[in-house]
Amino acid sequence: MSSARAVVFAYHNVGVRCLKVLLARGVDVAFVVTHRDNASENIWFESVAALCDEHGIPYLTPDDPATPELREKLRAAQPDFLFSFYYRHMLPADLLTIAKHGAYNMHGSLLPKYRGRVPVNWAVLHGESETGATLHEMTVKPDAGAIAAQVAVPILPDDTAFEVFGKVTVAAEQALWNVLPTMLAGQTPRLPNDLAKGSYFGGRKPEDGRIDWAQPAQSIYNLHRAVAPPYPGAWTTIGERRFVIGKARMARQSDLHLPQGLTVVDDCIYGVGGDGRALLIHELLEGGRPVSPQQLQHALKSASTEPDGAAIQKNQ
């Protein structure tokens, strides 16, 4: 294929990096479909729209990709490929058949594991030691098509989802860069994506970050790592006040003999799990502001009840 044309649905850092790969490989991008940034969302990632402005690529920001107008525009472009790079909406089945050589999606896991939403966060939450990026054929069923390329990255024991997402972004860039010449030559790999060996997960909401202090400390730590800032964070309440863990590590001591929940010992903040092990909390936040050990100690003394099961601690 001497010169390939593509229509790209893209958002977020993966969208930016993969779109740059297409341009670097000489693909003619007819137009891009992306999202308007949501003013209520913490926008910590790069802008696909800004990249399009920089390169003079037309782009659209429809609220819904399932419109007759977008379908006709896609048909008129006569693309060889359709790509979806972290675009947040499911694409209608009739769009997937328009591109001559197929429609492909970049997913942030090692398929068939962690199909569905926010795969990096789920992988960290479940204590995985590895994840990656997978380019696969798009089908009506999400993340179910044949695999074209896959690159793995490690998840280190203290990595947060934000740090892992940075690795996955690079893995996505590498996967697309490596396989694209083969795709442009009309020889796209089709490796099996055995869904019976995988898993599917839905989206997560800020409320899912509530800490259950009855859980083992390692599970609580994995929750913290999975949703640590810039995500909404793992949180707990003291009375009516909500506290979010900003930074933490597993405490080295395993014999602290402290009751469950938040506590202050030797001017340090700990979060104690149901197994008696603890997180040493380096940064605790309330309303986005750091909370000192003295301020937490005062809050613990002042509270009369703990609705989430964290015990009120006396000064140690």
C-alpha positions in Angstrom: 0.0 0.0 0.0 1.9 3.0 -1.2 0.0 5.7 0.7 -2.6 4.9 3.4 -5.4 7.1 4.5 -6.9 6.9 8.0 -9.7 8.4 10.1 -8.8 8.5 13.8 -10.9 8.6 16.9 -8.6 9.7 19.7 -8.3 11.3 23.2 -5.9 11.4 26.1 -2.1 10.8 26.0 -2.4 7.5 24.1 -4.4 9.4 21.5 -1.7 12.0 21.1 1.2 9.6 21.0 -0.5 7.2 18.6 -1.6 10.0 16.3 2.0 11.2 16.2 3.1 7.7 15.2 0.7 7.6 12.2 2.0 11.0 11.1 5.6 9.9 11.5 4.9 6.8 9.4 3.5 8.9 6.6 -0.2 8.0 7.1 -2.6 10.5 5.6 -5.0 11.4 8.4 -8.2 12.6 6.8 -9.8 13.9 10.0 -9.9 13.2 13.7 -12.8 12.7 16.0 -12.1 13.6 19.7 -13.8 14.8 22.8 -14.4 18.3 24.3 -12.6 18.5 27.6 -15.0 18.3 30.5 -14.7 21.4 32.8 -15.5 19.2 35.9 -12.7 16.7 35.1 -9.1 17.0 36.2 -7.4 17.4 32.8 -3.8 16.2 33.5 -3.3 14.7 30.0 -2.3 16.0 26.6 -4.8 17.4 24.0 -5.5 15.6 20.7 -7.3 18.8 19.5 -4.2 20.9 20.2 -2.1 18.4 18.2 -4.6 18.6 15.3 -4.4 22.4 15.4 -0.6 22.1 15.3 -0.6 19.9 12.2 -3.6 21.4 10.4 -5.7 18.2 10.7 -9.5 18.8 10.7 -11.2 17.4 13.8 -14.7 17.0 15.2 -16.0 16.8 18.7 -19.5 15.2 18.5 -21.3 14.3 21.7 -22.3 11.0 20.0 -20.4 9.2 17.2 -23.6 7.4 16.1 -24.9 10.2 13.8 -25.7 10.1 10.1 -23.6 13.1 9.5 -20.4 11.5 10.9 -21.2 8.3 9.1 -21.4 10.1 5.8 -18.3 12.1 6.4 -16.4 8.9 7.2 -17.7 7.2 4.0 -16.7 10.3 1.9 -13.1 10.1 3.3 -12.7 6.6 1.9 -10.2 5.6 4.6 -8.0 2.5 4.4 -8.0 2.2 8.1 -10.0 3.4 11.1 -8.2 3.8 14.4 -9.5 4.3 17.9 -6.9 5.5 20.4 -8.5 6.0 23.9 -11.7 7.4 22.4 -14.2 7.1 25.2 -17.3 6.0 23.3 -18.2 2.7 21.7 -18.3 3.1 17.9 -21.4 1.9 16.1 -21.0 -1.4 14.2 -21.7 0.2 10.8 -18.7 2.5 11.2 -16.4 -0.5 11.7 -17.0 -1.8 8.2 -16.3 1.4 6.3 -12.5 1.4 6.2 -11.1 -0.9 3.4 -8.5 -2.6 5.6 -10.3 -2.7 8.9 -10.9 -0.8 12.2 -8.4 -1.1 15.1 -8.4 -0.1 18.7 -5.5 0.5 21.2 -6.4 -1.0 24.6 -4.4 -0.4 27.8 -4.0 -4.0 28.9 -2.6 -7.3 27.7 -5.7 -8.7 26.1 -7.7 -10.8 26.8 -7.0 -9.7 30.4 -8.8 -6.5 31.6 -11.1 -5.9 28.8 -13.5 -3.0 29.4 -13.0 0.3 31.1 -10.0 1.8 33.0 -7.8 -1.3 32.6 -4.7 0.2 34.1 -6.5 1.1 37.3 -8.0 -2.3 37.6 -4.7 -4.0 37.0 -3.0 -2.0 39.8 -6.0 -2.6 42.1 -5.6 -6.3 41.7 -1.9 -6.3 42.4 -0.8 -7.3 39.0 3.0 -7.3 38.2 2.5 -6.7 34.5 0.2 -5.0 32.0 0.7 -3.4 28.6 -1.0 -2.2 25.4 -2.8 -4.2 22.7 -3.7 -3.1 19.2 -6.7 -5.3 18.1 -9.4 -5.5 15.5 -12.6 -3.7 16.6 -15.8 -5.8 16.8 -19.2 -5.1 18.1 -18.2 -6.8 21.4 -15.7 -4.6 23.2 -12.0 -5.6 23.1 -12.8 -8.9 21.5 -11.2 -8.8 18.1 -8.0 -10.4 16.9 -4.8 -9.0 18.2 -2.5 -7.2 15.8 0.3 -6.1 18.2 1.0 -6.2 22.0 3.7 -4.8 24.2 4.1 -5.6 27.9 5.4 -3.3 30.8 6.1 -4.1 34.4 4.0 -2.9 37.4 6.5 -2.4 40.2 5.3 -2.9 43.8 5.0 0.8 44.6 3.8 2.1 41.2 0.7 4.1 41.1 -1.8 3.9 38.2 -0.6 7.3 37.0 3.0 5.9 36.7 1.8 2.7 35.1 -0.3 4.7 32.6 2.9 6.5 31.5 4.5 3.2 30.8 1.4 1.9 28.9 1.4 5.1 26.8 4.9 4.3 25.7 3.9 0.6 25.1 1.0 1.8 22.9 3.4 3.9 20.9 5.9 1.0 20.5 3.2 -1.5 19.5 1.7 0.8 16.8 5.2 1.9 15.5 6.4 -1.7 15.2 3.3 -3.2 13.5 2.3 -0.3 11.3 4.7 -1.0 8.3 3.3 -4.6 8.2 -0.3 -3.2 8.3 0.4 -0.7 5.5 1.8 -3.6 3.5 -1.5 -5.3 3.7 -0.3 -8.1 6.1 -1.8 -7.2 9.4 -1.2 -9.9 12.0 -4.3 -11.6 13.4 -3.4 -13.3 16.7 -6.0 -15.1 18.8 -7.8 -13.1 21.6 -9.2 -15.9 23.7 -11.9 -14.3 25.8 -12.3 -17.4 27.9 -8.8 -16.7 29.3 -9.5 -13.1 30.1 -11.6 -10.8 32.2 -14.0 -7.8 31.7 -14.3 -4.8 34.1 -16.6 -1.7 34.0 -15.8 1.9 34.8 -14.9 3.2 38.3 -16.4 6.2 40.1 -14.9 8.4 42.9 -17.1 6.6 45.4 -15.4 3.4 44.6 -12.3 4.8 46.3 -13.8 4.4 49.8 -11.4 2.4 52.1 -12.7 -0.6 53.9 -10.3 -0.8 56.9 -11.3 -4.4 57.5 -9.4 -5.4 54.3 -5.7 -6.4 54.6 -3.3 -3.5 54.4 -1.9 -4.7 51.1 -5.4 -4.5 49.5 -5.8 -1.0 50.9 -2.4 -0.1 49.5 -3.4 -1.4 46.1 -6.6 0.6 46.2 -4.5 3.7 47.0 -2.1 3.0 44.2 -4.9 2.4 41.7 -6.7 5.7 42.4 -3.9 8.0 43.8 -3.8 11.6 42.4 -4.3 12.8 39.8 -7.2 10.3 40.1 -9.7 11.0 42.9 -7.9 9.0 45.5 -8.6 6.4 48.2 -10.6 8.1 51.0 -12.1 7.6 54.4 -14.2 9.7 56.7 -13.9 10.9 60.3 -17.3 12.1 61.3 -18.5 14.3 58.4 -15.0 15.0 57.1 -13.4 13.2 54.2 -9.7 12.5 54.1 -7.9 11.3 50.9 -4.6 9.5 50.9 -2.2 11.4 48.7 1.1 9.5 49.1 1.8 6.3 51.1 3.9 3.2 51.4 3.5 -0.1 53.2 4.9 0.3 56.7 8.0 -1.8 57.4 6.9 -2.7 60.9 4.4 -5.6 61.0 3.9 -5.5 64.8 2.4 -2.1 65.4 -0.6 -3.6 67.3 -2.9 -0.7 66.4 -6.7 -0.7 65.9 -8.0 -0.4 62.3 -8.2 3.0 60.6 -6.3 6.2 60.7 -4.0 6.9 63.7 -1.0 9.0 64.7 2.1 7.4 66.2 5.3 9.3 66.9 4.1 12.2 64.8 3.5 9.9 61.8 0.2 9.0 60.2 -0.7 5.4 59.7 -3.6 3.6 58.1 -4.1 0.2 59.7 -5.8 -2.7 57.9 -7.8 -5.6 59.2 -4.7 -7.9 59.3 -2.8 -5.5 61.6 -0.4 -4.3 59.0 -0.3 -0.7 58.1 0.3 2.0 55.5 2.7 4.8 56.4 0.9 7.8 55.0 3.3 10.5 53.8 0.5 12.8 52.6 -3.1 13.0 53.8 -5.4 15.5 52.1 -8.7 17.2 53.1 -10.2 19.3 50.4 -7.0 19.1 48.4 -4.9 20.5 51.3 -2.3 18.6 53.3 -3.3 17.5 56.8 -0.6 17.4 59.5 -0.4 14.6 62.1 -1.5 17.1 64.8 -4.6 18.2 62.7 -5.5 14.5 62.2 -5.1 13.8 65.9 -7.4 16.6 66.7 -10.0 15.4 64.2 -9.8 11.9 65.7 -10.2 13.2 69.3 -13.2 15.4 68.2 -15.1 12.7 66.3 -17.8 10.9 68.2 -18.5 8.1 65.6 -16.7 6.6 62.7 -19.3 5.5 60.0 -16.7 3.6 57.9 -15.4 1.5 60.8 -12.2 3.5 61.6 -11.7 3.6 65.3 -11.2 6.9 67.1 -7.6 6.9 68.3 -6.2 8.5 71.4 -2.8 10.3 71.2 -0.1 7.6 71.2 
